[in-house]
Amino acid sequence: MQLSQLYSHIIAQLEGAHIDVPDLEARIILETRAQISWSDIIADGDRVVAPEPLKLIEGDMQRRIAGEPLSRIYGQREFWGLNFEISPDTLDPRPDTETLIEAALKAYPAPETPPKTILDLGAGSGCILISLLSEWDEASGVGIDKSPEAIKTAQKNAISNNVADRSSFKTGDWGRGIDQKFDLIVSNPPYIANQIIKTLSKEVQNHDPILALDGGNDGLDAYRQIFSELSSLLNVGGRAFFEIGFDQEASVVRLAEESRIRVKHVHHDLAGQPRVVEIYSGDK
Ligand SMILES: C[S@@+](CC[C@H](N)C(=O)[O-])C[C@H]1O[C@@H](n2cnc3c(N)ncnc32)[C@H](O)[C@@H]1O
């Protein structure tokens, strides 16, 4: 089969399966399995594709059409311009979470000194901590996750993104047992109310780990626990950033107030939804 035919064939199949951005996914498939770039498709459409990659692509297409995200098929996800390995025990990092990275970076505009120590609660693939460390050369950080398998993946990602010497990833239960304070705390905890989980898309239900999704009866269990621990984890003058669900602004802000935590700002994502609650621990 020629390259341009293969490209059209993949797009047609993805469209038939109601996949959102079929052309982008077709390009990722061709790039991953046949090392074919977008410019090859344009400039060299007559090229015949070898049988080997064709067979792999056919297998990928079956899995994709059955509802498996490409990131799961290839075990990779790009986040904040970096490449992250993902596994069945890690959440597939979401573009919305980049709002948290942007908000944290914005909180320390030059010439303000960036945070020296960062704690990431519920680190998963490590995408939040590793992205921040890639921005701040002088910072170091600790990532905590309940899943030992997620911790292994985060450690690999720290190595592949050249921040292993400034990061450590450990299993734990939120802040329990941590006897250090940090300048910055970041967290994208599980925040889906458990009754809602069964209404999520099959891509999420079947492929993201339940530990990364389930926020208890009202979706707020993790915030409750972390907020109760925050004062013993955050340095005076420190900040914390929490990702929230699009409809959780009022409830998370209320929870923070009940825990005597000062909410400085609520940041919105690209779709205009409230997405990140910024907390400031007070003057030094
Ligand atoms: C929504 S995922 C976020 C993962 C990653 N930070 C990201 O943004 O892609 C939440 C993470 O919290 C972890 N987690 C759930 N309960 C936990 C607990 N009690 N203590 C620590 N981590 C927990 C899950 O294993 C999962 O990796």
The ligand as an SDF file (V2000), in Angstrom:
LIG
                    3D

 27 29  0  0  0  0  0  0  0  0999 V2000
   -5.3760   11.9270   39.1950 C   0  0  0  0  0  0  0  0  0  0  0  0
   -3.9510   10.9500   39.4290 S   0  0  0  0  0  0  0  0  0  0  0  0
   -2.6810   12.1470   39.0930 C   0  0  0  0  0  0  0  0  0  0  0  0
   -1.3920   11.5530   38.5870 C   0  0  0  0  0  0  0  0  0  0  0  0
   -0.3910   12.5940   38.0740 C   0  0  0  0  0  0  0  0  0  0  0  0
   -0.0150   13.5110   39.1120 N   0  0  0  0  0  0  0  0  0  0  0  0
   -0.9960   13.3630   36.9030 C   0  0  0  0  0  0  0  0  0  0  0  0
   -1.3600   14.5270   37.0890 O   0  0  0  0  0  0  0  0  0  0  0  0
   -1.1150   12.8020   35.8160 O   0  0  0  0  0  0  0  0  0  0  0  0
   -3.9410   10.7790   41.1920 C   0  0  0  0  0  0  0  0  0  0  0  0
   -2.8010    9.9520   41.7550 C   0  0  0  0  0  0  0  0  0  0  0  0
   -2.9620    9.8610   43.1780 O   0  0  0  0  0  0  0  0  0  0  0  0
   -2.5640    8.5690   43.5960 C   0  0  0  0  0  0  0  0  0  0  0  0
   -3.1900    8.2970   44.8920 N   0  0  0  0  0  0  0  0  0  0  0  0
   -4.4590    7.8700   45.1560 C   0  0  0  0  0  0  0  0  0  0  0  0
   -4.6510    7.7500   46.4850 N   0  0  0  0  0  0  0  0  0  0  0  0
   -3.4840    8.1180   47.0720 C   0  0  0  0  0  0  0  0  0  0  0  0
   -3.0590    8.2150   48.4360 C   0  0  0  0  0  0  0  0  0  0  0  0
   -3.8810    7.9030   49.4500 N   0  0  0  0  0  0  0  0  0  0  0  0
   -1.7950    8.6400   48.6770 N   0  0  0  0  0  0  0  0  0  0  0  0
   -0.9550    8.9490   47.6630 C   0  0  0  0  0  0  0  0  0  0  0  0
   -1.3100    8.8650   46.3450 N   0  0  0  0  0  0  0  0  0  0  0  0
   -2.5570    8.4610   46.0660 C   0  0  0  0  0  0  0  0  0  0  0  0
   -3.0120    7.6600   42.4700 C   0  0  0  0  0  0  0  0  0  0  0  0
   -2.3170    6.4310   42.4860 O   0  0  0  0  0  0  0  0  0  0  0  0
   -2.7150    8.5280   41.2430 C   0  0  0  0  0  0  0  0  0  0  0  0
   -1.4150    8.2690   40.7530 O   0  0  0  0  0  0  0  0  0  0  0  0
  1  2  1  0
  2  3  1  0
  2 10  1  0
  3  4  1  0
  4  5  1  0
  5  6  1  0
  5  7  1  0
  7  8  2  0
  7  9  1  0
 10 11  1  0
 11 12  1  0
 11 26  1  0
 12 13  1  0
 13 14  1  0
 13 24  1  0
 14 15  1  0
 14 23  1  0
 15 16  2  0
 16 17  1  0
 17 18  1  0
 17 23  2  0
 18 19  1  0
 18 20  2  0
 20 21  1  0
 21 22  2  0
 22 23  1  0
 24 25  1  0
 24 26  1  0
 26 27  1  0
M  CHG  2   2   1   9  -1
M  END
$$$$
